[in-house]
Amino acid sequence: MSCFDVQSFRQQFAFFTQQPSWVYLDNAATMHKPTAVIDAITLFYQQQNSNVHRGAHSLSQQATTRYEQARADVAQYINAKQAAEIIFCSGATAALNQIAFGLMHTVLQPGDRILLTQLEHHANIVPWQLHCQRHGVIIDVVPLTKDNQLDLDAYNQLLKLKPKVVSFCQISNVLGHIQPVKQMIAQAKLVGAITVIDGAQGIVYEQPDMQQLDCDFYVFSGHKLYGPTGIGVLYGKFDRLTELTPIFAGGEMIDQVSFVNTTFNQLPFRLEAGTPNIAGVIGLSAAINWLQKFNIVEMQKHKLLLLKHFYSGLSAIKGIDLLSSPVHNAGIVAFNIIGEHHSDVADLLNQQHIAVRAGQHCAMPLFSYIQQRGAVRCSFAAYNTLDDVNQCLLALEQAVEILTA
Ligand SMILES: Cc1ncc(COP(=O)(O)O)c(C=O)c1O
């Protein structure tokens, strides 16, 4: 039994008092922000606004200190070896694009292989694809088992092809299935692969430990960790980051420029071109510092309780086709009402102020693989209650009645 106090946690979010009629089950898309985060951003703009790293005045120096403190906060949260291993960017998509672009120009050679999985978000497919054809690099894909979990035997077989890079999501954004990340990283390292973890959904599931995971890269977005949109993190081991060709140039990433030659600044600045999202960085560190006041393990237990309740409720509704398995699931459930379009279901839920997502969830190859046009997705956060789950189940029962009448 979880001893997590959901009601007092929920009070941290102004959204729920200002919009009490909404049941928000679209957390895998983006999460609500606690007052602590909104206040930190407001305070920065109202009292401290200034650019970083280059000002001659004390406001800029204070903003720089705050910005670099945020970098140290993130490094400490994910147990990176040093703050210079934290690169701020706009989100997981930007980070994955930077890694794919950066490695493609340095490490990868024609004929090399990259191993992805059938579960990936487009952000962990297309950045690789954009370069692979031109550079003669081959993409292999790990298939799924019958219950839509990653096929780990096939993963091991594909590792025998000795991929240079293995890149996969910690948690599927569609199905919620959790990958055995630590084991998969260790196996990939045995064949000498560079490991890239898409932690977009994983970052809120558990506090990741970079030194323990021992991956080369780990990426996430702030807005899926109670932080603001437009800010994310590219973590990389220091030596790996030095191998990345910068995708953007200009600003603080420069050392010297002439029309003949340009040299770059040291890490982390080398990979942070232009004026950064300073307020976003401050908001992200506020989210991380706030979150550490709570017991993340208890929060997760609470989410699993919601998942269990939702899953058994769904299973009892006639005509529901469940795509997610409750096993190794982080609290994301994809399903359909048999014979009905996912958008019609989501529309009916929306009419009752139940926010879910419908479609292919930026994972078209997964939907082709499982031969579905799309799905409705309910994703839970620690601020959701059993009442939220019950309201959603009731609305779904009514949707089935309306659509199949
Ligand atoms: C697994 C996964 N990877 C990558 C992304 C991209 O994140 P962002 O849009 O914040 O860059 C998402 C977003 O939903 C995701 O769920």
The ligand as an SDF file (V2000), in Angstrom:
LIG
                    3D

 16 16  0  0  0  0  0  0  0  0999 V2000
    9.9960    8.5580  -25.9440 C   0  0  0  0  0  0  0  0  0  0  0  0
   10.0390    9.9700  -26.4530 C   0  0  0  0  0  0  0  0  0  0  0  0
   11.1340   10.4030  -27.0950 N   0  0  0  0  0  0  0  0  0  0  0  0
   11.2510   11.6620  -27.5410 C   0  0  0  0  0  0  0  0  0  0  0  0
   10.2350   12.5660  -27.3750 C   0  0  0  0  0  0  0  0  0  0  0  0
   10.4000   13.9610  -27.8630 C   0  0  0  0  0  0  0  0  0  0  0  0
   10.3120   14.8620  -26.7820 O   0  0  0  0  0  0  0  0  0  0  0  0
   10.2050   16.4280  -27.0600 P   0  0  0  0  0  0  0  0  0  0  0  0
    9.0370   16.6040  -27.9810 O   0  0  0  0  0  0  0  0  0  0  0  0
    9.9690   17.0100  -25.7090 O   0  0  0  0  0  0  0  0  0  0  0  0
   11.4840   16.8540  -27.6890 O   0  0  0  0  0  0  0  0  0  0  0  0
    9.0580   12.1630  -26.7320 C   0  0  0  0  0  0  0  0  0  0  0  0
    7.9150   13.0640  -26.5960 C   0  0  0  0  0  0  0  0  0  0  0  0
    6.7940   12.6690  -26.4130 O   0  0  0  0  0  0  0  0  0  0  0  0
    8.9650   10.8420  -26.2460 C   0  0  0  0  0  0  0  0  0  0  0  0
    7.8880   10.4120  -25.6010 O   0  0  0  0  0  0  0  0  0  0  0  0
  1  2  1  0
  2  3  1  0
  2 15  2  0
  3  4  2  0
  4  5  1  0
  5  6  1  0
  5 12  2  0
  6  7  1  0
  7  8  1  0
  8  9  2  0
  8 10  1  0
  8 11  1  0
 12 13  1  0
 12 15  1  0
 13 14  2  0
 15 16  1  0
M  END
$$$$
